[in-house]
Amino acid sequence: MANSIAANIAKCCIDKYEGFPKRFKPLPNQWTILAGIVMERREKEEGKKGKEIEECPMDVNKKQVNNPSLFLECVSLATGMKCLGRSHRLPTGEIINDSHAEVLSRRAFQKYIYSELRACMENKNSIFQYNKKTGKFRLLNSSTIKFHLYVSQAPCGDASTVSLSELQTEEEKRINENKKRIFNEKQQSTNKHIKLEDEKLLLRGRLNYDKLGVLRTKPGRIDADPTLSMSCSDKILKWAYLGLTGALLMRFLEEPIYLASVTVEEMYDETSLRRALITRCGEVKELPQPYKKTIPHIWKSGPPYFPYTKRQIEMLEKKREEEEGKEETNTTNAITTITINNNNNNNNNNNNNDNDNNDNDNNDNILNKKKKKKKKNRIKADDKAIYWSSPMLQPEAIINGRKQGASPKQGQYSKKTWSDLCRYYMLKQFLQTIQQFQQFQNKQELQKLDPSNNKKNQNQDQNQDQVQDLSGRTYEDIKKAMAPRYREARNYLFYDSISIPHPVSESLSKRGILKGWTRKPKGEQSFKI
């Protein structure tokens, strides 16, 4: 059953991606990584107690999976493998630092959640329902709605370290060691050693393959600009504790939304995946409610396979080279036959030397064209990333943290070049949603009150002041004010600190289990809308 669901989760994402226009896909010699979040929805069985789910109309993205009561729908999707170095980070919230597929699909998922919250407030079909007792939203039925992550390749970091080490050739190992030596010599000569938070707890990229279970940053290349972005393995592990919803969305939700499973296609190593995403960190009993440690299922996807993985592109390129090799052999044989005939016909002429020179020129031209074609067809990673979330009609392409095609005017990038997934626009979306939310709550309150009650205007004025107050505050201040429990849980996990005392228990040793997590530079979250 698990294999069947995993295969259908993968198919759901791949089918959605294949439906995108060609301009959003890699060139024939390029590869990329695909990640998507799929919603599983089960109808409640007859005879079971509990409130029935209010069914939404089926759309073209929903897949029925060998079970009339089970439906899968891809709600967010992304590709990408690039990450900006810390020298490119900006304090304006305008740039996306981490464009790995898993990270973008999660942020696109947050856009989907915002759209579902708005739908619920507008009394449209939604996966949420409003709880008047708590003043927040919850899933219609958490036991019948689940979310799954699909990735076409094992996440970077601890989950893929062993697989990458096994795939490396001796030549690649020698090149990497040489790069490491040159980089270290350069650091020592300039006396500018780049140090991370705690080098005993945190490693750069793909260094030290023999060290397992440790936190790592991106990227893998030792000679690249260091980043402050944690590996995808580490981020997925964080989601197991804090959920996919992040800080700001928790202003509206009763509980975080967690992953029920992670499905991986290539570089699948169950031991490494379980260690990286589950077992390297245990349960933390002191986590503030509603946060908890969750354990997602780890599944391997079968066919259909994502056609743009590195392995698939290499197989296509090898097949193409074999076919071209046969054609070139036939062409060479034909040219040789013509050349021999020409030489025989010109045996009595005095132009033999000229013919030989022409033949040599032809051979050189063929070799040069072959070298250029081989260089042109060299397999490489796709530079762009894309993301999509329901109900977007088409995806958005991103290069170097901005919309594809972005160029500065007089040294400045206009807001039109900023991606909708950048922190600035995600904060703007939050402010728009909270304004709608406060109006929605006013209506809920008015339904309880006498129309002539004087509290009506008081409530509206109070909520309007709250919105006005938030609009003038920084991103960091808003997160502190709107999500204190999230911040409390995060600090407890990452930095071995917490704002309020907790009872002593046997699991206190688990405090700070993700210690070593990179901190954002001071002032980076100080932008305002």
PyMOL commands that set and color helices and strands:
alter all, ss='L'
color gray80, all
select helices_A, chain A and resi 2-18+22-24+86-88+101-121+161-167+170-190+232-242+248-251+270-279+310-345+352-376+415-417+423-448+455-471+475-482+484-494+506-510
alter helices_A, ss='H'
color red, helices_A
select strands_A, chain A and resi 30-31+34-42+62-64+70-79+81-83+98-100+128-131+136-139+145-153+202-204+215-217+261-266+297-300+380-381+385-389+396-399+402-403
alter strands_A, ss='S'
color yellow, strands_A
deselect
rebuild
show_as cartoon
